[in-house]
Every structure is written in C-alpha cells, then in structure tokens.
Amino acid sequence: MRAMSPRTIPVTAITLLVLAAPSLSQLDMRLGSCGEIDEILVGGRPYFRDFGVTIIRPGWEGNYGDQRDADPSTARATGADDRLTFEVTLGEAGASWSLRQEVRREPGAVTIEWEITPLTDILAETILVGGLMPTDEHAGRTRYVAASADALIEGLCPADLDAEAYAFLRTGAMDWVALVGPDGEALRLLPRNLGLGLQDNRTWDIPGFQLMGSGDGGLLPAGQPIRFGLRFEASTATDVATAAETARRETLVGMDLTDDRPLEILSMTLGSPGHGAATPGRERTGTYQAVELVAEVAAHYDNPFDPEQILVDGIITRPDGDEVRAPGFFYVPLALSEAGGREQLRRTGPADFRVRYTPTVEGEHRIALLVRDRTGERRSEELLLTVEPSPEPGFVRAPHGSRYFIYDDGRPFFAVGENLCWANGPTPVATYREWLRSLGAAGGNWARLWLSFNEKGQEWMPHPTPKRGGGAYLGLGRYALDCAWRLDDVFREAAAAGVSLMPALGTYGEFTEGGYFDEGSWVSNPYSAANGGPCASPADFWTHPEARRLYKQRLRYLVARWGYATNLFAWEFWNEVPPTPEQVAWVAEMAAYLKEIDPNRHMVSTTYGDASTWDCPDIDFTMTHFYGSAGNIEDFTPIVREEIARARVHPKPYLLAEFGIDWQTDDGRWDPTGAGLNMHNGAWAAALGGAAGTSMLWYWDGYVHPHDLYHLLTPVRRFADTVDWPRAGLEPLAGVEVSQPEGHAESFTELSIPATVEWGKSDSSEYTPRHDGTVLGGPVARTIGSPNRHDPAELFQKLTWRLDMPSPGEVCLRLGFVSGSARLQVRLDGELIVDRDLTTGPEGEGPWAEARWFEQWDVWQCRYDEDIPIAVPEGEHVLEISNADGDWLQIPEIRLPGYRSSRYPKVNVVASSGLDLVLLWLQNGESTWRTAYEGRQPTPLEGLGIVVPVPAAGRWRAEWWDTWTGEVMTEETVTARDGRVALQAPVLRTDVALRLERRP
C-alpha cells in the first residue's frame, strides 16, 4: 500500500451559455488521499468541501467509519487522471467494510462510482454520501432545483437558519439536483441508487448546507456489495432552466386535468383491472373475479376527482334484477421503468375513466355507464357479462357477534401477518413485491399499509412544502396518480401472494407538530387553512362541513379504485388518532358512508377507539397497539393476554395491529442476531389467546425482512389452518394448572413488574402481586398525576401495592420521566418514608439522564433512571406511591426481592376453549427476547404436569405441536375426569402448543 498526496483533477466543460465567460463552465475537483473530495468548484466558486462516504449507525448515533477520516496509509490508488480507482478499508464499533471508488473524468463532468462491501454484517441507519456547501458563498444566493418523476422542486438556499425546517430539501429519489450560483454558474448532480436532499447544518453551528445522499439501510450482509454513484456536471442557469421546464412538462404535477368538451361517452371496453381493456361486447368472468370498464368520456370539469363536477358510475343489473352502483374513477395510464437504480413512473397515454366491479353471484350481468357533469347526464348502452362459478372464497367478513373472521363462502380467515406500512427508498414497487412474496410464501395472509403521505397516499400538499409527501401530490381534493398506480400494483402483488391488505388511510401526525420522530405534519396538511383548506385548527377537521365533504370525496375515490379487491381486508380510518367526542362522531359518520357507497361493504375499523367507537354498528372489529419503552418489558405474553381481555368487552373480533419491544427503535436494537423471539411469542400468544389473528409486528423494513423472519409465521399458519375459528365457539380459558415434578424444593426469586399502561388510567390503581408472578389488578399504570394538574381526573394520583413479603428486603421503585415538576411521596403502612421534590431542566443541570424540551407545552420532561429503595419487612404490607404537586411522574417498574415462588413454574399459559376444542400455548418464562439479548439460553423445564379444564367428559385427542416447525411432535388420547384432562408436557425449552379435540 502507498499513501497518496492530494491531487487536483481539472475538468474543462463545454461553454453552453454564449454570454458567459468560459470560466463559468469550469469544473474543478480536488481529491484527498483516500478518494474523499476536498473541494468542488464551478467557475472558481466553491460548491462543496469535505465530501465523502460513511455508514451511519442506527438512530444516527455515530458511524461505522468515515472515508474522510480514513488512515491514508491504508489507501491504495491506481489509474490515470481521467480514470482513478481508490480502495480503502474502514470500520468502527465492531463493524468493518471496504470501499472501492472509481473516478471518471470527461468533458464538463466527473462521475464517481462507489462500491461498499461489508466485511461483517452491519445494521445501519443508512449509507450516507455528501459534503458541505459553504454558507458564506451560498446562503441566500444560490438556488436549488430538484427534478423527479413526480415533481419539480425549486427554492433558494436559506439566508438564515430556520431551525424548524432545517431539512429544506427533503431527501428523496431525484432525477437530478442543480445548484445555480449567483453569477449564472451551476452544478448539476445526477444520482444512481441514491436519494438526494439538502439540510442546513447551522442548526448544529456548522456553517454549511449538507448534501444528504442517502443509500441503503437496515441490515447490510457481509460480502454483498452495494453500488451507487453520483455524476457532477458543470452547467449554467440557462441550461438548468431549460432542463427544469422539460422536467415540469413530463411530471404528473404538470398534467392538465381539465376538460371543456360537450358531454359524451366516446367509447367503452371491458377487461381486467389494471391490465388494459378488452373488446366490447359479451365477456366472461368468475364469481369474485373483477372486471374493469374503461371509458373515454368528454365532459366539462376542472377537477376530474370531484363527483359534483364529473360523476361516473357503473350501473350493474344482477341476474336477480337487483341493481348495484359501482363508483367510477379518473385514471392515467403509467409505465414503470428503472434508471440508475430508481423507479420512475411515466405517462403512457391519455387519461380515461374506469369502473371496477367484482360479481358475487353467477349468471348474466348487464353493465351500463352513467356520466353526469354540470351540463347534463348520459347513460350508455349495456355491456353483457356472464359470470361462472369459481373457487374464489370471496370477501372477508366479521359476522355479527362473532370473535373471528370468515369468507363469503364460509371458510375461516385467521389473520397471520405484519405491518408493511411504507417503502421509503428509490424502488418502492420492487420493494413491496419482494416483501409480499416473502410474506405469502411463508404462509402470511395479512398486511397493514399506510396511505398517508407516502408513496401510496392520495391527498397532500404539493412540492415544495415543509413535510413533503412521497408522490405527485396535487393538494386538497386532487389525488396523486403515481401513488394510486403503485397501490394498484401492491394490491395485485398481494393477491398473487395470498395476502389481504388493510390500508390505514391517515395517521395522527397529520394533525400535530413536532413529536419524537418529527412526525408532526399539520404544517403541510392540505386541510389546514394556512394551505388553503377549510380548517383553522386540527380540531376543525372533525366538524367542518367542507372538510367532511372533501373527505367523503376521497373515500369515494378509494372505494372506486380499490373496493373491487377481495384481498382488501378492511378500511382503517386512522393510525393512533386519540378518540374525542368529535372524532368518535366523525368515525361513525364516515363508517356509515363507506358502507353506503362500497358495493362490497368491506369491513371498517380505526385506531384508537373508545367504547363508543367499538360499539358503533358500522365498525366491524377492534384494534389496539402496544410497545415497550427502552427494553422495559421483558415478556409481552401477559400484555397480549391483557389486551385481548379488555377488547373482548365488545362482541367483535380483535387484532393487536402493532407491537414491538421498543416504540423508539426497531426490534433489531434488542435482537441484533435476528432470533425473532418477540415476534414468535407475540404471534402464538395472540393466536391462542382469543385474538382474530397474530400480533402484528411493526418493524418490517429494518428487522423482519433483513433477518428473513417470515418463517416464524409458517408454523402458526399451519396450526391456524386446523381450526374452524368462527364455528369453534372459542373463549379465553382460565384455570389451567401447571405444576413442578414431585420433590421440588421451594425458593424465591426477584419479581420485576413493568408498568405497561404508559398514559392515562388503567383498570385499577390497586395491585396485589402474587407469588406465581401474576398481578391482581393489572395492568399497572405508569404515570402518576398531581391534584394540581389542569385535568386531575386524567391520571391516578396514587397507586397502592398490597405486598406479602416472604422475607424482608428492599423493594425498588424505578423513577422514570418527570414532567415540569412533581413531588414523590411513598408511604409504607401509612407512614411517610419518602417525600421528595422532583425538578426538571436542561441536560446536565440536574440528576436526570435525559432532558426534552416541548415548545408547545413550554415544559421540560426529564428521565431520571433512578432506583428508589424501600425497606419492607417480612409479611403483609401496603405500599402507597403518590404525587402531591406539579404535573406528573412515571414509575415504569417495581422490583420485589425474593418474591416469586419456585413452586409455580415460571411459565405463561395462554388458552382458549370451545365446545369440542381446546387450544393452549405453554411458554417457558425465560424464553424471551431479553434472554437472547443477554446471550443466555432458557433453562429447560422437565416433568411439568398440566391440568386443563375441558367442557365435556369423554375421550380427547391431545396433539403437542412444535411451534418452530409447525409439526405435531406427539399425540395421545386421554380421558377427562371431573371436567379436567391431566397431561405431562414435553420438555419445555422455549414453548409448545397443545390442541385438544374431543373424540366421538
């Protein structure tokens, strides 16, 4: 290896602007010893300095090595000045990777191609390429122009820092980004396999605008090269303006959506959804196999999405004479291509209107088109459609009073799946295809999507806007047609993979600002009055007549375009929008409207909901979400059981539609090897505990897919396929007894009890820990409010623990977050033993480990992470924890020394029982994500006796299932005595499932 001294590569460009001096088009680049770019100049003006490649650690917590900091003695360079190759090895924090960089010079441009090869598996936030534009040269002087397939974004590099919008060009898939200097010189950047963005680093006191070239993230497997590139072209303001105008005409945003022709139906053809049109006339299809009517329509309208301006409906007469109305929708044909590692959608023909219809009965159907604009109405001649029987099961339903789902033909549908909410990156269509095929191949049949302002959404503010969406958004009441095309493809791919989809139409962040993930996006919500919408505040969205009208317009488009799909599991209105009286009324109104206009009456639900939401007759099933925080919950099985129990107050199916170890980061943080124990345990606990599906893990893109954890769903799907869920009459089963083998000596170990209700009141404020590890009165509330809060009734002001200590010891209270101030008081048997004022403030100015400032509430919230020991004598005692003043405090965990008795095996039992069937899951209590995280193996439990209550006497066949393979390990026939079946469990290393079925 030899070290290189920095060298300069001058690149002489062709002068394209006649009036400009030749020096305007001169591109100069100086490279460092390891291939990093020390400086890039155009026309003598510095555009970038300190340009290089790094791999960012998860959570943006440092890096795994940076090209700009590499040891020159480890670098190797070969080639001539017009083609140079650099090779260097980097690494940090136990990860290492090699970097190969090829630099090619040509007239007016330099192209750099990078190849990163991980030498170890690396879990990364992202690969980052970039450098700094000096603000003294460019702030308030240099314009940026960014062209993509869906938009053209232009702006001025900010003269002053706007800390609320420091990422002034959000990173995304770009065709090119141009920087146009004050003297007419310009630098154009053309990426390959990189998203590009710009941010103002003055927010961290660094005088520069950072180019953010973002590449792959997640798990980067050892030995698999990752290639990406960037082309630097010298240009001029005139040439950039010409390129920008060309790009604008080609985007969907620049498309003319108006029509002013006399009303007429010009043509109609019948075909299959999304695959073009067929010849007019009699067509054939099968039951539950959709057809698509394609119509060329002339009319008067300014907005083709507004049914008050242009209404297109299919009028279908069924064999029995009943008439069905299927709403139509505006459509633009697009074609997908890939260039430079990025997908592009381009228009391929004129727009039209379409109607999608799925017949549910066999026989002859007649289809006519009804079109209405402001000048009148036209109805077409009828097309004939012959429908034959098919093996398709139909749509998924929730029968009244049932806890489980069923297809139209009577087959059960048990949801086995995960969240697949968005596909950030340059190839979302290909990414979804890979995810869905992997999920379906493993037996998964359910996935949840988000249709907020990502690559599949409909309605958001167009570029530029502070919270940019992922498509060709057109503002309020006009829909992103590229996103709609992608969603078409997602539904087709999901159907081919056997996966049903639940689209969540919006999320709470659309109505907020800030947030832990900076997810608040009201600033760019098209319903906001600041953006020309009808709502002065987020609260107006639920009540304003115009906002409700516009939302119903969007619902009509959704039903028209995707309501045909038998694999559309349900419409979910919101992700985690808290219920208020106004929101609950809105949900009821919109659910009724959906049922009215959806010819296939798909199921409807939302999160979150209260009792009024779940009791609404048009809401078909209940859902919750649940996460731990910073690894505070070792075992989620009791949580899943509690969530199911609370949901079953309502006689509807229930899904735990999101869960994970830590709401702040993906499960890979706690499971770096991809053991998948939490996903496995959550799936089985929900399935056999009374839910209508598995617990749906959230972290799909950075955890499930990189670790290929789909296989964890295969065994539970095999088990689920043996159960006739809607007709088995299953209810959660209590009273299962698990015992140690005879001669077991009793001992006591620490019992750790997490407070899992993070906010608000739980079912009770009094808790009695039992020696088998369960807690009477749980789940436990975490947050304790003071009587002086603005809403004292929102939180408990005192928590009471009734303890039975086998021996004296120090009970530990874990002190977590404090908001503003609080006064912690602890009493033991009525005696005040802790009386402590808790304050907050900036980080480093107090005993807290973390400090957060919330501008909207004008308050500091600080995490103490402190154990408060309480000496408790042997015997029965009452421990009271209260907050006497201030705002609120949190106790995320209480630890009881020497409390859990070994007479009770450390196991979890989850069971459901019907008339002739009992399903049971038995989990070794040490088989949790934390055991794997700490590098330990669960202690095998041998000789466990298990007594199961059964609903009938007689013989029962017992099958013990291996939950990791989906195979039956052993089976036997046993006889029930006194309403119980006694069995001996297999050696319990992790977990097993039991299927007990009554024999004739």
N, C-alpha and C positions, 0 to 999 in steps of 0.2 A: 504494500500500500504506500502511496505517496501523497503528501499534502499538496494542495494547490493554493497558489496565491490568487486573490480575486482577479477576474478578467472582465473586460468590457466587450459586449457584443453590439456593435453599431448596426442598425438595420435601416437602410435608406429606402423610404417609401416613395411611391409614385405620387406626384403632386396632382391632386384631384380638383382643387379649388383654384381657379385661374388667378384670382386677385391675391391669393395668399402667397407669402414668401415660401420658398422651398423648405425652409427650416420648420414650418408649421407641421409638415408631414414626416418629420424625422423621429423615428422611434429608437431610443437608446435604452439598453438594459445591461445592468452590471450584476454579475453573478458572484456569489461567495464560494468558499472552498467546498461546501457540501451541496451545492446546487441551489441554495437559497438565493432569492433575488434581493440584492441590497437596495437597488433603486431602479425604477422605470420612469423614463422621461419621454414626453412628447413635445416637440418644438422647444426643447430646453426646459420645459416646466416639469417639476417632479410630480408624478401621479401616484406612485406607490413606493413605499420603503418597507424594508423588513418583511419580505413576502416569503412564505414557506408553508410547510405541511406539518400537521400534528394530529394525534389521535386523542380525543377528549374523553376523559373518564366519565362514567355515569353521574348525572346530576351536575355536570360542569364543575366537578371537584378536582381540578388539575388535569394533567395529561399523562400519557404513557410515553413521553419523549417528543421532542420538537426538532424539526430539521434545522431551525435557526440556532439551536443550542448544541448541535451535534459536535463531537470532537473531530476537528479537521484531519487528525492523523488516522482516523478510521475510514475516511472517504477515498473513493477511487474514481478518477475521471478519465475518460477516453474519448477519442474523436477529434475532429477539426472544428473550426469556429462556426461552420454552418450546420454542424450536427454534433452535439456533445452529449455524452452519457455520464451521469453521476450515479454512484452506488454507495450506500451508507447503511449501517445497521444502528437502530435506535432502540431504546427501551427504558422502562421505569416501572416501579411498583409491581415487579414480578412478571411483567409482560415485555415481550421483545418483538421487533418487526424489522424487516428490511425494506428499504426504499430504493427504487430504481427510477431515475428521472432522465427523460430524453428531451433535449432542447434542439428544435429545428428552426433555422433562420431562413427566411425567404423574403422577397421584396415587400417591404411595408409591413411585415408581420413576424412574430415569433410564436411558434406553437410549442407548448410544453405538455408532455405526456408523463403521468406518474403511474407507477405500479407499486402498490404496497402488498407485501406478503407477510402475514402474521407468522411468527416463528413459534408462538404459543397461542392457545385460544385467548381471545381478548374480548371482554364485554365492554363495549364502547357506547358513549352517547352519540358520537358522530366522528367521522373523519373531517377535519377542517383545513381548508386551504384559504389563505388570504394574507393581506398586508394592510398597511395604514396609508391613507391619503392624508397628507399634512393639512391641517385645518387652516394654517396661515396662508396657504395657497388657494384653498378651495371653498372654505366656509362662506356661504352667501354669494359665491361667484360661479361655481361650476354646476351645470345642470346634469341630471341623470335621466336617461331614457332606457326603459326596460321593455323588451318585446317578448311576448309568449304567445302560445296558440290561442289563449282566451282573452288577452288584454294587452293594451299598451299603457305603460305607467310612466309619467313624466313628473319631474319636480326639480327643486333647487336644493342642493346640499345646504342644510340649515346654517344660517349665520350664527345663531345662538342655540345653546343646548335646550332641548325640550325633554326633560327627564321622563315625562310620562309617555313620550313617543320616540325614545332614542333609537329604536329599530325603524328607521324612516323608510327603508325599502325592505319589506319582509322577505326572508329567504324563500325562494320557490323555484320551480322549473322555468327557466328562461331560454328563449332562443338566443338572445344576446342582451348585453347591457352596455350602453355607451355613456361615457363621461365627457361632456362638452365643456371645454375650458373657456375662460372669459375672452380670450383672443381668437377664438374660432377653431383652435386645435381640438382634437378629440381622440379618445382612446376607446376602442370597441373591444369588448370581451365576449368570446363565444365559448360556452362551456360544453364539456362532454361528461356525462354521468355526474354532474354537479348541479345543485341548486345554488343560486346566487342571491345575495342580499347585501344591504349596507346598514351599518349602525354607527351611532355617534358615541365614540369611546370617551368623550369628555365627561360622560356620566361617571367614569372612573378616574377622572383627572388625567386622561391621556389625550394629548392634542392631535387627534386623528379620527378619520372616518374609517372604520374597519370593513373591508370586503369580507363577507362571510360566504365562502364557497363550501357548501355542506355536501358530504358524500354519504357513504354507507354508515349505518349504526347498528346497535344490537350486538349479537354475538358474531365476531369475526373469527371463523375457524382457522386453526393453524394450517398452513400450507396452501390455502386458497387465495390466489392473487386477486386484488381489487384494482381495477384500472379506471382512470379518469384523466381528464385533460382540460386545458384552457388555452385558447388562442388569443393573442394580443395583437390587435390591428391598429395602426395609425390611421386616423381619419380626420374629417373636417365637419364643422357644424352643418354645412350644406348637405354633405353626403348622409349624415345621420338623420337630418330632416327628411330626406328622400326615402331612406330605409324605413323611417317611422311611419310615413304616410302609406307606404306599401303594406307594412305590417297591420296598420289600423284597418285597411280595407279587407284584409284577409281574416280578421278576427270575427267571432260571433257577436262581440260587443258592437262592432261597426255595421252589422247587418241591418238593412231596412226591414222593419217588421210591419209596415203599414200596407193597406190595400184600399183603393178607391174605385174599383170596378163595379159594374152593376151585378147584383146578386144572381149567382148561377152556380149550379153543380155541374162542373165541366166533365168529370169522369169519376168512375168508381171501380175498384178492383178488390178482390178478396184473396187473402193469403194468410201467412203465419206471422205472428208478432215479431217485428224486428228483422225480418228476412225478405223485405221487398213485397211485391204484390203479385197476385196470380191473375189468370184470365177471368173476366167477368162471367157470371152465369152460375150454374149449379155447382156446388162444391161439396166435398165430403170431409167429415172430421169425426172424432170420437168424443164420447162424454168426457168432460173435464180437460179437453184439448182445445186450446184457444184458437180463435181466428181473428184476423185483423182486416178491417175495411179501410182502404186507402182512398181518399177523395181529394181531387183537385177542385178547389172552391174559389170563386170570385165573390168579393163582398166589400162592404165599406167598414173599415175599422182602423183604429190607431194602435190598439193593443190586442193581439190575437189570443191572449190568455184571459181576457175579460169576457165572461159569458153575457154580460149586459151589452157588449158591443158586437160580439160574434159568438153565437151559440151553435154548436154542432153536436148532435146526439144521434146515437143509433137506436132505432125503434125495432125491437125484435119481437115477433109473434111466435110463441112456442106452440108445439103440437096440440096442447090442450086449449089453445086460444088465448091464454094469458099473455099480456104484453109486458115486456121488460124494456126499460130505458137505460142504455149504457152511455154515459157521457163521453164525448169525443175530446181530442186534444190537438194542439198545434205541434207540428213535428218538422224537424230539419234533418235530412239525411247527412250523416257524418261517416268518415272513414278513419280508422285508426292506423297510424304508422309510427315508426320509431326512428329517431335520428339522434345520433350522439348519445345513446343510452337513455333518451327521454321519449315518452309517448307524446304524440301530437294528434289532435282531432281536427280535421279539416272538412269543410262543407263539400259535398259531392253532387249536389243537385238542388232543385227548387224545393221550397217548403210545401207542405200539404197538411191536411187534417186527417186524423185517424180515429177509428173506434176499435177497441179490443173487447172481445166477448168470449166468455167461456160457457158453453152449453152444459147443463147439468142433467138433462134428460135426453133420451134418444128420440128420433123421429125427425120430421121435416120442420125446419125453422124458416121464417121469412124475415129478411133484414132490409130495412129502409133507412135512409139518411134524412134527418131533419136539420135544416140550416136556417138560422134567423139572424138578421142584422137590423140596423136601425130603419132600413127601408122596407122590410117585409120578411116573408118566410117562404122557403121552398122545401118540398118533400120529394125524394127520389122514387123511382120505381124500385120494386123489391128484388133483392137477390135471394136465391133459394139455397139453403144449407141443409144437407142431410147428415144427421148425427147418428152414429152407430155406437153400440156398446163398446166400452174399453175397460182395461183393467185398472185404470187410474182410481185412487181411493177418494179423491175429491178434496174439499176444503177442510181445514181443521176447525173444530167447534168446541165450545165448553157447554155441555148440556146443563140445563137448569138444575141446580142443587148438587151437581157432581163436583168432585175434587180433582178430576182428571180430564184430559182432552181426548177427543175422538174424531175420526174422519167421518165424512158424509156416509161412507159405505159401512160404518160400524167398527172399523178397525181402530185399535187404540193408537194414540200418538203420545209417546213419552219423550219429552224434550231432553236431548243429550247434546251438549254443545258448549259454546263460549261466546264471548264478545268478539266482534270483528268490526269495530266502530268506524275506523278510518284507515286510509292507506297513504299517509304522508310520504312523499317521495316522487321521483321522476317517472315511475311506471305503475300507477295505481291499478290499472286494469289487469296487467300481468300479475301484480302482487295479489289481487283478490282471487284471480284464477288459481294461483298456487295455494293460497290459504284454503279456499273452498274445496279444492280437490283433495288436499291433505286431510281436511276435516271429514269429508264424506267417505274417503277410503278407510278411515278408522272407525266408521260407524256413527260419527256425529251427524245429527239431523236438524240442528237448530243453531242459529247465529243471530246476534243482535247488531244492527247497524245504527250509525248516527247519520241523520240527514240535516244536520245543522249546516254551517257554512264551510263544509269541507268539499272534497272532490265529488260528492254525490248530492249536495244540497240544492235547493231551488231558489231561495229568495234572500238576497243580502245586498249591501251597498256595493256599487261597482268600484273598481280601482280609480284613483287612489283613495284609500280610506285607512284609518289607523289600524283597524283589525281586519286585515284583508282576508277574503274568502279564497277558496281553492278552485274557482271556476270562473266562467264568463258571466258574472253576476250583473244584473241589469237594474237592480233597485226594487222598489216596492211594487208588487203586483205583476212583475215580469220575471220570467224564470230562466235559470241558467241551462241552456240546451245541451252544452257539453256534459254537465253533471248528470242531466237526465239520460243521455246516451250511455254514460258509464253505469248508471244504475240499471238500465235495461240489461247491460251485459252481466252485471252482478247477479241479477235475477235469473238469467239464462244459465250462467255457470252454476249457480246454486241448485237450480232444478236438475241439471245434469248430474250433480254430485249427491242428490238426495237430501239437500239441506233446505229447511224452511227458514225464512228471514223475518225478523221483527224490526222494522225501521222505527227508530225514535226520531220524531220529527223536529225536535228542538231540545235545547239544554238551558239550564239555569243561567249560565254565563251570558246569554243573550240579554239578560235584564240587570246585570251587575257591572261593577267596575273593579279593577284590581283582582285580588284573590291570590292564593298561594301559587298557582300556576300561571298567574297573569291571565286568567281565563275570562275575566270580565270584559264584555264586548258591547255594552249598550251604546258606546260611542259610535259604533258602526251599524247599529240595528236600523234597518230601513223604516221601522215603525216609529222611531224617535222623531219628535218634531224638529230637532236640530238637523235631521237629514231629510226633512220634507214630509215626514209621516204624521199621523194624527195624534200621537201620544206625547204629552208634555213630560210624563214620567213613566217609568216602567209599570207602575200600578195601573195606569190608564189602559194598558193593553187588554186587561181582562174585562173592561166595561165599555170602552169607547165603541159606539156603533160602527164607525167606519173601520176600525181595526178588526172588529169581529167579521164584518163583511169581507174584508180583504183576506182574512184567514180562511174563511169558508171558500173563497175563490181558489186558494191554494189547495185546500182539501179536495176540491172538485178535480183539479189537475192531477193530484196524486191518485185518486180513485180511477180517473180516466186512463191514466198511463199504466198503472201497476195493479189496479184492482182485479184484473183478469187472472192474476197469478195464483194458482193453487198452492204454491210454496210461499205465499205471503202469509205468514203465521198470524200476525196481528199488527194493528197500528198502535204505536205507543206515542202519546202526545208529547210527553216531556221527560227529560232526564233530570231528576233531582230538583224539580221546582217545588218548594215547600207549599203545602196547601194553606190557603186563606179562604175565607168565605167567598170572596170574589172569584178566586181561582177555581174553587170547587164548583161554583155555579157555571163558570166558563167550560170546564171539563164536561159537565153534564150536558150543556147545550151543544158542544161540538161532537160529543159522542152520539147524541141523538141525530145530529145532522149527518154524520158519517153513515150511520145505519140506514138513514133515509135515502142517500144518494148512491151508496155502494150496492150494485145489483147482487153481489155475492156476500154481503153482510159479514165481512171479516170481523174477527174479534178486535176489541179495543181495550187498552189499558193505559196506565201512566205511572210515573214515579215523580214525587212521592204522593201518597194518598192518605186521607184520614178515614174515619168510619163512614162519613157521608160519601166520600169518593167511592169506597168499596161497596157501599150499599146501592149505588146508582145502578138501575137495571140495564143500562147500556154499557157498563164496564164489566167485562167478562171474566177477569181474573185479577188477583192481587199480586203485587211485587214489592220487594224491598231490596236494598243494597246494604252490604256490611263489609267493613275493613277494620283491620287493626291499625295501630299507630306506632311506628318506630319499633316494631317487633314486640309489642307489649302482650300479644295474645299468642300463647304457645299452642293451644289446642282449640280449633274452631268448631269441633263437633258439638260441644254444648251450646255454642252460639247458634249454629244451624238449627238445632232442636228447638231452642227458644224462639227463633224467628218463625219457624213453622207453627209452633203452638199459638203464637199471637195472631198469625194470619188466619188460622182455622176458626176464629170467631165468625168469619164470613164464609158462607157455604159456596165457595168458589175455588177453582184451582189456584195454587200459589207457586211462584217462582222466586228464588233468590237470584236475581238477574245480574248482580255484580257482587264479587267479593275478592278479597286479596289480603295478603299478610299485612300490607302497609299502604295506606292511601297516598303516601307521599312519594313512593317509588315502587318500581315493579318487583315482582316476587324473585327475580333474579338477584336482587341485592341480598336476599336471605337464603337463596338456593342457587349459588353460583355454579354448581355441578349439574343442575337440571334434574334432581331426583324426583321432583314433582309430587312430594308427599302431600302438600296442602291441597293441590288440585285433585289428587286422588281421593283424599279423605273427604273433601267437600262434596265431590260427586256422589260418593256412596252414602254419606250422612243424609243428604237431601233426598236421594232416590228412595231410600228405605225408611225415611222418617216421616213421609207424608206429603212431600212436595210433588209437583207435577212434572218435575224434571230435575236434572242435576244442578248443583250450584254452578253458576256461570262465571268462570274466572275472567277477570278484566284484562290481564296483561298479555295480549295475544301477539303483538308485534315484536316486543323486546324480550319475550320469555317463552311462550308456548311454541311459537314457530321456530325460533333459533335453536331451541333444545329438542324440537320434534317430539313434543309431549302429547300429540294427538292420540298415541297408542294407549294412553291412560283411560280414554273414553271407550275403547273397544270392549273391555270386559263388562263394564256396566251396561253397555248397549246389549250385549249378548244376554245378560241377566234380565234386563228390562223386556226383551222380546219374548220371554217366557210367561209374562204376566198380562192378563186381560184387565188392565188398570181400571177402566170405567165401570166394569161389572163385578170386580172382586170385593167391593164393599170395604175397602181398607180404611182403618183408622189407626192413629198412633197407639202403640201398645206400651203400657207401663207394667210394672210388677215382675219383670224378668229378673231372676236371681242368679248371680254368678258367685261361686264360692271357691275358696282355695282348697287344695287337697288336704285331707286329714293330717293332723300333727303339725300344722303350720304355726310357728311362734309369732305372737303379735309384737309389732314395733310401730313407732310413729315417726313420720317424716314431715317436712315443711309442706304447707299447703299455700300455694300462691293463687290469689283470686283477682283476676283483672276486672276493672270497671268498664264494661263494654258499651254502656249507653253514654256516648260522649257528650251529648247535649240534650237538655230537657229532662223531664221526669221519667223515670222507669215505672214499672208496675207497682213498686213498693219502695219505701225508704227504710224498711227494717229488714235485716238479713240475719239468717242463722246458718252459719257454716256447719255442715255435718261431717262426721269422721270418715264417711265414704268419699269425700271430696266434692259433694254437691252442696249447693247453697239454697236454702229455703228463702223465698222472697226475691230471688234473682230474676232477670239480670240486674246488675249493680249499676247505679247511676255514678257517673264520674264527676260531674260538675255540681258544686255547692254554691248557691247564691246567698246574698245577704238580704236582710229585711229592708235595706235602703236602696235596692235596685229600682230602676224605673218600672219594672214589672216583677214584683216579688213573687208572684204566683208561678212564674215561668220555670223556676228551679226549686228543688228541695233546699231548705236552709239548714237541715240537719239530717245526717244518716246515722242509724242506730244498728250496732252489731251486737248480737247475743252470742257470746262465746262460751265454750265448755272446754277449758284448757286441761289436757291430760297431765301436764306438768307446768311449773312456772317458766316464763320465757319472755323475750322481747318481741312484741308484735310490731312490725314495721309498716308505717304508712308512707307510701311513695308520694311526695309532693311534686306535682307537675306544673301546668300553666297557671299563672295568676293574671287576671285582667285588671289593670288600673291599680287597685289595692284591694286587700282583703284582711280579715282578722280571723286567723285559725284558732279555734278553741276545741280542745279534746277533754272529755270527761270520762273517768272510769268509775262506774258505780256511783255517779252523781258528783264526784269530786273533780274539780277543775285541775288538770295536771299540765295542760299546755294552753297558753294564752299569748299569741304571737301575732304582731302586725307584719303583714307582707306587703312590700312595696315593689314597684317596677321602674324601669328606666332604660337608658341606652345600654348596649352590651359593654361589659367591663366596668360598669359603675355600681354593681351590686353582686349578690351571691348567685345570681341566675346564670344558667348555662347558655341561654339563647334569648334574644330580645327581638320583638317585632313591633313596628310602629304602624298603626292603622289610621290613615289620614281621615277616612270617612267618619270614624268614631272619636278621633282626637285622643287616642289611648295607646299606651304601651301594653303589650302582653308578653310576659316573660316566663320561660320554662326553668324551674328551679332544679329538677332532677336530684332531689334530696330525700334521703330516708329519715323519717322521724320515728325513733324507737319509743315504744310504750311498754314499760314493765307491767306484766299482767300475772298475778298469782295463779296457782292451780285452782281449778274448779270453774263454776259458772259466774260470768261477769257480763256487764253491759258497758259497751264502749260507744260513746257518742262523739261524732265529729260534726262540727258546725262552723258557720261563717257569720261572724257578728257584725261585720261592717264592710263597706266598699262595694265592689262589683261581684266577682266570682273567683273561686279557686277550684283546682282539679286534684283529685286523689285517684290516679289511674290504676293503682294496685295496692292491695293489702296482703302482707305475708304473715302467716301464722306458724310459729315454730312448733315442731313436734306435734302436729295436729291430725294428720291423715293416718288412719289405722291400716296396717297391712292385712288385717282380717278381711278387708274389702279389696279385692284385686284392683289394681289400677287399670281399669278398662272402661270404655264407653260402650253402652248398648243403645242402639237405635233400632226400633222395631215397629212394624205395622201389622195389623191383624184384620182378616175378613172372616166370612162365614166358613170357608174351606181352605184358607191360605194364611200363613204367617210368614212374613219376610223380616229378617233380622240381620243386622250388621254388628259385628263384635270387633272392637278396635283396641289393640294394646295401647294403653295411655301414654307410653313412651314413644309411640310411632307417630311423631310429629315433625314438622319442618325444622323445629329448633334442635331436635336430636341430630338430624342430618347436618344442620348448620354447624353444630359443635363437633362434628366428626365422630359421633358415637353411634352405636347400634342399639336398638331396643333390647331390653332383657327378655328373652323368650319366656312365656308363661305356659307351664305344662300342668296337665292334670286338672284343668279348670272344670268344675261342674256347672251346668247351666240348666235352669228350670224355667220353662216357657209356658205361660198361661195360654191355653187354646180354647176356642169357642165351642168345641164339641168333643164328646167321647169317641172312642174307637181308635182305628189304626191311622197313623200318619207317616208319610214318607218324608224322611229328612235328607236333604242334599246339602253338603258343605261345599261351598264354591271358593275357588281360588280367585280372589278379586284382582289379581295382577294378570291372570291369563284368561279369565272368563270360562274356566273349565270346572266341571264337577270333580272334586277330589275324592269324596267318599259319599255313599248313600246307604241308608238303612231304613227299616220300617220299625216304628216304635208305637207303643200303645199309651194313650192318655189315661192318667189316673187322677181322680179328684180334680179334673179340669186343668191338668198340667202334664207337660211332657218333660221328662228328665233326660238329659244328654250329657256326653262328655265332649268338650270342644277339642278340636285338633290343637297341636302346639301352636300357640299364638305368638308368632314372631312380629307380624305387623297387624294384620286384620284378616277376617274371613267373613263370608256371608252365608246365611242359612236360609234355605227355602223349605218350609214345612207345608205339605199339602195333604189334606185328608183323603184317605183311600176309601173306596166304596166298601 
